Amino acid sequence: MEKKKTAGASTWVDPDDAPELTDEFFRRADIYEGDKLVRRGRPRSLSRKEPVSVRLDTDVIAHFRRGGRGWQSRINAALRKVAKLPAAKRKKA
């Protein structure tokens, strides 16, 4: 069986010529729940964050970074506590 040549489409016709399904293929594949495409990435938060530039002492940053991932969120929580603001609401998964 001869292969078809089409621009932007797969060029295989015979199932035996199908490309190998690698880990990379599955990492990049779209995920569906029923007919609905599941969005990739972090879920949208109920409280929107605004990027800002703040100059902090290096030892303050080092303190929060030592705690590992989420250090910026911990700084945000500490600022909310000092400002006596209620805890931020989180979207339930």
Secondary structure, 3 states (H helix, E strand, C coil): CCCCCCCCCCCCCCHHHCCCCCHHHHHHCCCEECCEECCCCCCCCCCCCCCCCCCCCHHHHHHHHCCCCCHHHHHHHHHHHHCCCCCCCCCCC
